[in-house]
Amino acid sequence: MLMVATGCDKAKAFLQAGQAAGPPRIPPSEELNLSNHPVIVFQVFGETSDPRMVPLAAVVGGKLTTIRLNPDNWQRFDAQYLRRGRSYTAYQDGRADGAAEVRQGMWERPGQTLYTLPGCKTLTPIASVRTTAAKLRNDFTLEMLASNGQLGTTRAPQPMAAAEISRIAHAVGAQVAQASGIKPKVLDSLDFHAVAFPSGATKGNTIVASFIDPSAENASSTNAKTTHLLIVADRDSAGAWHATFTHRINGPLQAAAFRRYFDHLDMTGDGVDEIILEGWQFGGDTFLSVLGWKDGKWSEVFRSRSNWCLDERPAP
């Protein structure tokens, strides 16, 4: 996909992003209770030869929750979860696939912090890991989820031919594009990617499709116009396909916020997968946006931090 940083590039971007004021001051009542050994969802990324793992969210009361801790408790988190030999189940395509084994924690070796950020006092701990996934999507970089909890819901696969997925995605995309003022010729010029999987939201598959401007990455000016469309489609009880989530851009590149499909997994245990998207703005940091199913449509239920520096920012 164009404009999507690899895990390695993403790490470099984070490492250059430290602009901080001071350590956070979080009331104890708002901190994650580590004594309960909560289920943590991690994001695994980077080069296949030397991947990293960063905490993404905690699962509390059946919901994804941002992990909020004071500096001392982040050290405790690192000691509790990120120590050499700790192993976590890895997840890809909605199911368990091998493991992510910690090679080195953030503060495991005295005087050898795994990474630093200029001007940042409080860092999100990450770990160096090795993975044993049976199949990787890319020979050079990887992206997957991992957890100390038992996640995912087993479902029978519902194979769909690539041509059928493309036909449905283009038909639904054309409807959304027309309502958004995107001309058919423009839509046809965009790079296209689509996947289908049984999410549990309906009896059939869910389709996630993206249409992205192939020239946006090489635009001569941020004032240039760009077009981007991401749709999620599901079938109703009558068998008709409809858009159940849309994200659309048809305007200046400098204000464009992009989305691409990352994965799907039932992280909250409600029997329906969450859909995970990667989001980013042109020239900005990336984050993960998690969609949940409710009342016949998908909507964002969680968004990860876009910066590993946890310090409070100075007042404007």
C-alpha positions as CSV (number, residue, x, y, z in Angstrom):
1,M,0.0,0.0,0.0
2,L,1.2,3.5,-0.8
3,M,2.0,5.9,2.0
4,V,2.0,3.1,4.6
5,A,5.2,3.1,6.6
6,T,6.8,-0.3,7.3
7,G,7.3,-1.3,10.9
8,C,10.9,-0.2,10.7
9,D,10.0,3.2,9.3
10,K,7.3,3.5,11.9
11,A,9.7,2.9,14.7
12,K,12.1,5.6,13.3
13,A,9.2,8.1,13.1
14,F,8.3,7.4,16.7
15,L,11.9,7.8,17.8
16,Q,12.0,11.3,16.4
17,A,8.7,12.4,17.9
18,G,9.6,13.4,21.5
19,Q,8.3,16.8,22.4
20,A,7.4,16.7,26.0
21,A,6.9,18.8,29.1
22,G,7.1,16.3,32.0
23,P,6.0,13.0,33.4
24,P,2.2,12.4,33.5
25,R,0.3,12.8,36.8
26,I,-2.4,10.2,36.8
27,P,-4.7,9.7,39.9
28,P,-4.2,6.2,41.3
29,S,-7.9,5.5,40.7
30,E,-7.4,6.0,37.0
31,E,-4.4,3.7,36.6
32,L,-4.6,0.2,35.3
33,N,-4.6,-2.3,38.2
34,L,-1.6,-4.4,37.5
35,S,-2.1,-6.6,40.6
36,N,-5.1,-8.1,38.8
37,H,-2.8,-9.3,36.0
38,P,-5.1,-7.8,33.3
39,V,-5.2,-9.1,29.7
40,I,-3.0,-7.0,27.5
41,V,-3.2,-6.8,23.7
42,F,0.2,-6.1,22.1
43,Q,1.1,-4.9,18.6
44,V,4.1,-6.7,17.0
45,F,5.8,-4.9,14.2
46,G,9.1,-4.3,12.5
47,E,11.7,-6.2,10.5
48,T,11.1,-10.0,10.5
49,S,14.7,-10.5,11.6
50,D,14.3,-8.1,14.7
51,P,10.7,-7.4,15.5
52,R,9.4,-5.2,18.4
53,M,6.3,-5.5,20.6
54,V,4.5,-2.6,22.2
55,P,1.4,-2.7,24.5
56,L,-1.7,-1.5,22.6
57,A,-4.6,-1.8,25.1
58,A,-5.9,-3.7,28.1
59,V,-9.1,-5.7,28.1
60,V,-11.2,-4.6,31.1
61,G,-14.8,-5.5,31.6
62,G,-15.1,-6.7,28.0
63,K,-13.8,-3.4,26.6
64,L,-10.5,-2.2,25.1
65,T,-9.0,0.4,27.5
66,T,-6.0,2.7,27.1
67,I,-3.3,1.7,29.5
68,R,-2.7,4.6,31.9
69,L,0.2,4.3,34.4
70,N,2.5,6.6,36.3
71,P,6.2,6.2,35.5
72,D,6.9,3.9,38.4
73,N,4.1,1.6,37.4
74,W,5.3,1.5,33.8
75,Q,8.5,0.1,35.2
76,R,6.4,-2.4,37.0
77,F,4.5,-3.2,33.8
78,D,7.8,-3.9,32.1
79,A,9.0,-6.2,34.8
80,Q,5.6,-8.0,34.9
81,Y,5.1,-8.5,31.1
82,L,8.3,-7.8,29.2
83,R,11.0,-10.1,30.5
84,R,13.2,-12.5,28.5
85,G,11.5,-15.8,28.0
86,R,7.9,-14.6,28.5
87,S,5.8,-15.9,25.6
88,Y,2.5,-14.6,24.2
89,T,0.1,-16.0,21.7
90,A,0.4,-14.3,18.3
91,Y,-2.7,-13.6,16.3
92,Q,-3.2,-13.1,12.6
93,D,-6.4,-13.2,10.4
94,G,-8.6,-13.6,13.4
95,R,-6.9,-16.6,15.0
96,A,-3.9,-17.8,17.0
97,D,-0.8,-18.2,14.9
98,G,2.4,-19.1,16.8
99,A,3.9,-17.0,19.5
100,A,5.8,-13.8,20.3
101,E,8.6,-14.6,22.7
102,V,10.4,-11.7,24.6
103,R,14.1,-11.5,23.9
104,Q,14.7,-8.3,25.9
105,G,12.5,-6.0,27.9
106,M,12.5,-2.2,27.9
107,W,14.5,-1.8,31.2
108,E,15.6,-5.4,31.7
109,R,19.3,-4.6,31.3
110,P,20.6,-1.8,33.6
111,G,22.0,1.0,31.6
112,Q,20.7,-0.4,28.3
113,T,17.2,1.0,27.8
114,L,15.8,-0.5,24.6
115,Y,15.1,3.0,23.1
116,T,15.0,6.7,24.0
117,L,13.2,9.7,22.7
118,P,14.8,13.2,22.7
119,G,13.4,15.3,25.5
120,C,11.1,12.5,26.8
121,K,11.1,11.4,30.4
122,T,8.2,8.8,30.3
123,L,8.3,6.2,27.6
124,T,6.0,3.5,26.6
125,P,7.9,0.3,27.2
126,I,8.6,-2.0,24.2
127,A,10.3,-5.3,23.9
128,S,12.5,-7.1,21.4
129,V,10.8,-10.3,20.4
130,R,11.1,-13.3,18.2
131,T,8.0,-14.8,16.5
132,T,7.0,-18.4,15.5
133,A,4.1,-17.6,13.3
134,A,3.5,-20.3,10.7
135,K,3.0,-17.8,7.9
136,L,4.0,-14.1,7.5
137,R,2.3,-11.7,5.1
138,N,5.6,-10.1,4.1
139,D,9.1,-11.5,3.9
140,F,10.7,-8.3,5.3
141,T,8.4,-6.8,7.8
142,L,5.6,-8.1,10.0
143,E,2.5,-6.8,11.7
144,M,0.4,-8.9,14.0
145,L,-1.2,-8.8,17.4
146,A,-0.2,-10.8,20.5
147,S,-1.7,-11.3,24.0
148,N,-1.5,-13.1,27.3
149,G,-5.2,-13.8,27.0
150,Q,-7.1,-16.3,24.9
151,L,-8.6,-14.2,22.2
152,G,-10.5,-14.9,19.0
153,T,-13.6,-16.9,18.1
154,T,-13.4,-20.1,16.0
155,R,-15.5,-19.9,12.9
156,A,-15.9,-22.1,9.8
157,P,-14.2,-20.3,6.8
158,Q,-16.5,-19.0,4.1
159,P,-14.4,-19.0,0.9
160,M,-15.1,-16.3,-1.6
161,A,-13.5,-16.0,-5.0
162,A,-11.3,-12.9,-5.4
163,A,-13.4,-11.8,-8.4
164,E,-16.6,-11.9,-6.3
165,I,-15.0,-10.0,-3.5
166,S,-13.8,-7.4,-6.0
167,R,-17.2,-7.2,-7.7
168,I,-19.1,-6.6,-4.4
169,A,-16.5,-4.1,-3.1
170,H,-16.5,-2.1,-6.3
171,A,-20.4,-2.0,-6.4
172,V,-20.7,-0.9,-2.8
173,G,-17.7,1.5,-3.2
174,A,-19.4,3.1,-6.3
175,Q,-22.5,3.8,-4.2
176,V,-20.5,5.5,-1.5
177,A,-18.4,7.4,-4.0
178,Q,-21.5,8.8,-5.7
179,A,-22.9,10.0,-2.5
180,S,-19.5,11.6,-1.7
181,G,-19.1,13.4,-5.0
182,I,-16.4,11.1,-6.2
183,K,-16.7,10.5,-9.9
184,P,-16.6,6.9,-11.3
185,K,-13.5,7.7,-13.4
186,V,-11.6,8.9,-10.3
187,L,-12.7,5.8,-8.3
188,D,-11.5,3.5,-11.1
189,S,-8.1,5.2,-11.0
190,L,-7.4,4.4,-7.3
191,D,-5.3,1.5,-6.1
192,F,-7.7,-1.2,-4.8
193,H,-7.4,-3.8,-2.1
194,A,-10.1,-6.0,-0.5
195,V,-10.4,-8.9,1.9
196,A,-13.3,-11.0,3.1
197,F,-13.7,-12.9,6.4
198,P,-16.4,-14.2,8.7
199,S,-16.5,-11.6,11.4
200,G,-19.5,-12.9,13.3
201,A,-21.4,-9.7,12.7
202,T,-23.8,-11.5,10.3
203,K,-24.1,-15.1,9.0
204,G,-21.9,-14.3,6.0
205,N,-18.6,-12.7,5.4
206,T,-17.6,-9.1,6.0
207,I,-15.7,-7.3,3.3
208,V,-13.2,-4.5,3.9
209,A,-12.0,-2.6,0.8
210,S,-9.8,0.4,0.3
211,F,-9.4,2.7,-2.7
212,I,-6.3,5.0,-2.4
213,D,-4.7,7.6,-4.6
214,P,-1.5,6.1,-6.1
215,S,0.0,9.5,-6.7
216,A,-0.6,11.0,-3.2
217,E,2.8,9.8,-1.9
218,N,4.6,11.7,-4.6
219,A,2.4,14.8,-4.7
220,S,4.2,18.0,-5.5
221,S,2.2,20.0,-3.0
222,T,0.2,19.3,0.1
223,N,-2.5,21.5,-1.5
224,A,-2.9,18.9,-4.2
225,K,-6.3,17.1,-4.1
226,T,-6.4,13.5,-3.1
227,T,-9.1,10.9,-3.0
228,H,-9.3,7.9,-0.6
229,L,-12.2,5.6,0.3
230,L,-12.3,2.7,2.8
231,I,-15.5,0.8,3.2
232,V,-16.7,-2.1,5.3
233,A,-19.6,-4.1,3.7
234,D,-22.0,-6.7,5.1
235,R,-25.1,-8.5,3.8
236,D,-28.6,-7.8,5.2
237,S,-31.2,-10.4,5.9
238,A,-32.4,-10.2,2.3
239,G,-29.0,-10.9,1.0
240,A,-28.2,-7.4,-0.2
241,W,-24.7,-5.9,0.4
242,H,-24.5,-2.5,2.1
243,A,-21.8,-0.2,3.4
244,T,-21.7,-0.7,7.2
245,F,-18.7,1.7,7.7
246,T,-17.1,4.3,5.5
247,H,-14.1,6.6,5.6
248,R,-13.7,9.0,2.7
249,I,-11.4,11.8,1.6
250,N,-12.0,14.0,-1.4
251,G,-10.0,17.1,-0.9
252,P,-6.6,18.7,0.0
253,L,-3.8,16.2,0.8
254,Q,-2.6,18.3,3.8
255,A,-5.9,17.5,5.6
256,A,-6.3,13.9,4.4
257,A,-6.6,11.2,7.0
258,F,-6.0,7.7,5.6
259,R,-7.0,4.3,6.7
260,R,-6.0,0.8,5.7
261,Y,-7.0,-2.7,6.8
262,F,-4.7,-4.2,9.5
263,D,-6.4,-7.3,10.8
264,H,-9.5,-8.7,12.5
265,L,-9.9,-10.4,15.9
266,D,-12.4,-10.8,18.7
267,M,-10.4,-9.1,21.4
268,T,-13.4,-8.3,23.8
269,G,-14.9,-11.8,23.9
270,D,-18.4,-10.8,22.7
271,G,-18.3,-13.3,19.8
272,V,-17.9,-10.7,17.1
273,D,-14.5,-9.7,15.7
274,E,-13.2,-6.2,16.0
275,I,-11.8,-4.8,12.8
276,I,-8.4,-3.2,13.2
277,L,-7.4,-0.4,10.8
278,E,-4.2,1.5,10.6
279,G,-4.7,5.3,10.4
280,W,-2.4,8.1,9.5
281,Q,-2.4,11.7,8.2
282,F,-0.1,12.7,5.4
283,G,3.4,13.2,7.0
284,G,2.1,12.3,10.5
285,D,2.3,9.5,13.0
286,T,0.3,6.3,12.7
287,F,-2.2,4.7,15.1
288,L,-4.6,1.8,15.2
289,S,-8.3,2.4,15.0
290,V,-10.5,-0.5,16.2
291,L,-14.0,-0.9,14.9
292,G,-16.8,-2.6,16.8
293,W,-20.2,-3.9,15.7
294,K,-23.4,-2.5,17.2
295,D,-26.9,-1.9,15.9
296,G,-26.1,-3.2,12.4
297,K,-23.0,-1.0,11.7
298,W,-19.3,-0.6,12.6
299,S,-17.9,2.3,14.5
300,E,-14.7,3.2,16.2
301,V,-14.5,1.9,19.7
302,F,-10.8,2.3,20.5
303,R,-7.9,4.3,19.1
304,S,-4.3,3.7,20.1
305,R,-1.8,6.4,21.0
306,S,0.1,7.8,18.1
307,N,3.3,8.6,20.1
308,W,5.3,6.5,22.5
309,C,6.2,9.5,24.6
310,L,3.8,9.6,27.5
311,D,4.9,13.0,29.0
312,E,2.3,15.7,29.4
313,R,2.5,18.3,26.6
314,P,3.1,22.0,27.5
315,A,0.1,24.2,27.5
316,P,-0.3,26.2,24.2
